[in-house]
Amino acid sequence: MSGKTGSEQLKFAEFVALTAMMMSLVALSIDAMLPALTAIGSELGVLHENSNQLIISLLFLGMSAGQIIYGPLSDATGRKLAIGTVIGQSYNGTVLPLVTGFLVLGVLSLGVMLWANRNR
């Protein structure tokens, strides 16, 4: 047993919930990609219909590369820092572009409104 108190230890239910949520991200990424697989293939210029399956293979290759990188990182620095880094990268890759896009759209809309009302 470790010498940590009860408040310092991660409770079993919290551990199971965190692990389940992180594992469900793989299923979520596949489920989000499969309906758009044909559109993704046509945007990438895939010539044969069956070559779209390579996109799924590359997704798994990228996920395994992430494990190769973050596995030793979590061993060296601890799981909390490694998970926080990954969540921060996900935030930077999803939420920030959305917010930036909405801000740009709002500024452009304001500019169009001001330009349209310049003679009034």
C-alpha positions in Angstrom: 0.0 0.0 0.0 1.1 3.5 -0.6 1.4 6.0 2.1 -1.1 8.4 0.5 -4.2 9.5 2.3 -7.7 8.9 1.0 -8.1 12.4 -0.5 -4.8 12.0 -2.4 -5.7 8.7 -4.0 -7.9 8.5 -7.1 -11.1 6.7 -6.2 -11.9 3.6 -8.2 -15.1 5.0 -9.7 -13.3 8.2 -10.8 -10.6 6.1 -12.4 -13.1 3.9 -14.3 -15.1 6.9 -15.5 -11.9 8.7 -16.7 -10.6 5.6 -18.4 -14.0 4.9 -20.1 -14.3 8.5 -21.3 -10.8 8.5 -22.8 -11.4 5.1 -24.5 -14.7 6.3 -25.9 -12.9 9.1 -27.8 -11.6 6.4 -30.2 -15.1 5.2 -30.9 -16.4 8.7 -31.2 -13.7 9.6 -33.8 -14.5 6.6 -35.9 -18.2 7.2 -35.6 -17.8 10.8 -36.7 -15.6 9.8 -39.6 -17.5 6.9 -41.1 -20.6 8.8 -42.4 -18.3 11.3 -44.2 -15.8 8.8 -45.5 -16.9 9.2 -49.1 -16.8 13.0 -48.9 -13.4 12.9 -47.3 -12.1 10.5 -50.0 -13.4 12.8 -52.8 -11.9 15.9 -51.2 -8.5 14.0 -50.9 -8.8 12.9 -54.5 -9.1 9.2 -53.9 -9.4 7.4 -57.3 -10.8 4.0 -56.2 -13.7 3.6 -53.8 -11.9 1.0 -51.7 -9.0 3.3 -51.1 -11.2 5.3 -48.7 -10.5 2.6 -46.2 -6.9 3.8 -46.0 -8.2 6.9 -44.2 -9.4 4.7 -41.4 -6.0 2.9 -41.3 -4.2 6.3 -41.1 -6.5 7.3 -38.2 -5.4 4.2 -36.3 -1.8 4.8 -37.3 -2.0 8.3 -35.9 -3.6 7.1 -32.7 -0.8 4.4 -32.2 1.8 7.1 -32.9 0.2 9.2 -30.1 0.5 6.2 -27.7 4.2 5.8 -28.6 4.8 9.5 -27.8 2.6 10.0 -24.8 3.3 6.6 -23.2 6.9 7.4 -22.3 5.9 11.0 -21.6 3.4 9.9 -19.0 6.0 7.5 -17.5 8.5 10.3 -17.1 6.2 13.1 -16.0 3.2 11.4 -14.5 -0.3 10.7 -16.0 -1.9 13.9 -14.8 0.5 16.2 -16.8 0.4 13.9 -19.9 -3.5 13.8 -19.9 -3.6 17.6 -19.3 -1.3 18.1 -22.2 -3.4 16.0 -24.5 -6.7 17.7 -23.4 -5.0 21.1 -23.9 -4.0 20.1 -27.5 -7.5 18.9 -28.2 -8.9 22.2 -26.9 -6.4 24.1 -29.1 -7.4 22.0 -32.1 -11.2 22.2 -31.7 -12.5 25.0 -29.5 -10.1 27.8 -30.4 -10.7 27.5 -34.2 -14.4 27.5 -33.6 -14.2 30.6 -31.4 -11.9 32.3 -33.8 -14.2 31.5 -36.7 -17.2 33.0 -35.0 -15.2 36.1 -34.0 -14.1 36.6 -37.6 -17.6 36.0 -38.9 -18.9 38.6 -36.4 -16.3 41.2 -37.4 -17.0 40.6 -41.1 -20.8 40.8 -40.5 -20.3 44.1 -38.6 -18.1 45.4 -41.5 -20.8 44.5 -44.1 -23.5 46.2 -42.0 -21.4 49.4 -41.6 -20.5 49.4 -45.3 -24.2 48.9 -46.3 -25.3 51.7 -44.0 -22.6 54.2 -44.9 -24.9 56.5 -46.9 -27.7 56.7 -44.4 
